[in-house]
Amino acid sequence: MTIKVGDSAPDFTLVTKTAEGPQLIKLSEQIGSANILLLFVPMAFTGVCTKEMCDISTGIKDYEDLDAKVFGISGDNPFAQAAWAAKEAITIPLLSDYEHTVAKAYGVAYDQFLPEANLIMGGVPKRSAFLIDKHGVVRYAEVQNHPKDLPDFDAIKATLRAL
């Protein structure tokens, strides 16, 4: 079942790769300091995912000005994510949900990702966005059924302005 507006955000601990090496990011330790925007993307090094993460990186000040931290989440390993970030100048933290446990907890894991293209991998996250307030409550939730469809970033920013 997909997490919806009004639900408490499921906690998680995921790995991000920094210049100092792999670091653990625990959602519950982030809550309270800022609003949190989680952006699930299917895969690193793909066209739409790259555009989304690059656009967010370029426009990160818009989110910071609205008191929000942004994290990208994919099922790729943290070393692949780091290579993707370096190649594409992605500056937001990328969190590795390699075991797909967070995608499943948020209800956004594909049973089979693009079987019509012979990509039958299960657990790949659907492109989705969850905005979590400083109390750990989901204030915006959007899940796309097609991997080429982006979240409504104007609606996300409007929700942030209202918090």
WOURHU-V550713 format. One record per residue. N is the residue number from 1. D_CENTER is the distance of its C-alpha to the mean C-alpha in Angstrom with 1 decimal. Layout:
N|D_CENTER, N|D_CENTER
This chain:
1|17.6, 2|14.5, 3|13.7, 4|15.3, 5|16.2, 6|18.5, 7|17.2, 8|16.6, 9|13.1, 10|13.5, 11|13.7, 12|12.6, 13|13.4, 14|11.5, 15|13.0, 16|12.3, 17|15.2, 18|17.0, 19|20.5, 20|22.0, 21|20.5, 22|17.9, 23|16.7, 24|15.4, 25|12.8, 26|13.7, 27|12.0, 28|15.5, 29|16.7, 30|14.3, 31|15.3, 32|18.4, 33|18.1, 34|15.8, 35|13.6, 36|9.9, 37|7.2, 38|3.8, 39|2.3, 40|3.3, 41|6.2, 42|9.5, 43|11.1, 44|11.9, 45|15.0, 46|15.0, 47|16.1, 48|13.6, 49|10.5, 50|12.6, 51|13.7, 52|10.5, 53|9.4, 54|13.1, 55|13.6, 56|11.0, 57|12.7, 58|16.0, 59|15.5, 60|13.9, 61|17.3, 62|16.9, 63|14.1, 64|16.0, 65|19.1, 66|17.6, 67|17.0, 68|13.2, 69|11.0, 70|7.7, 71|5.3, 72|3.5, 73|3.8, 74|6.9, 75|10.4, 76|12.1, 77|14.2, 78|13.7, 79|16.8, 80|15.7, 81|12.5, 82|15.0, 83|17.4, 84|14.9, 85|14.0, 86|17.8, 87|18.9, 88|16.8, 89|16.8, 90|13.1, 91|13.3, 92|10.0, 93|9.4, 94|7.8, 95|7.7, 96|9.8, 97|9.9, 98|13.2, 99|14.9, 100|12.4, 101|13.4, 102|10.1, 103|9.5, 104|13.2, 105|13.2, 106|10.9, 107|13.1, 108|10.9, 109|12.5, 110|15.0, 111|18.5, 112|19.3, 113|17.2, 114|19.5, 115|22.8, 116|24.7, 117|23.7, 118|24.5, 119|21.0, 120|21.4, 121|18.8, 122|17.7, 123|14.5, 124|12.2, 125|9.2, 126|9.9, 127|8.1, 128|7.1, 129|6.4, 130|7.8, 131|9.9, 132|11.7, 133|15.1, 134|17.2, 135|18.7, 136|15.7, 137|16.1, 138|13.6, 139|15.0, 140|13.0, 141|11.6, 142|11.4, 143|11.2, 144|12.7, 145|15.3, 146|15.8, 147|13.4, 148|15.1, 149|14.4, 150|12.0, 151|10.9, 152|13.8, 153|13.0, 154|16.5, 155|16.2, 156|13.2, 157|15.5, 158|18.4, 159|16.9, 160|16.2, 161|19.8, 162|21.2, 163|19.9
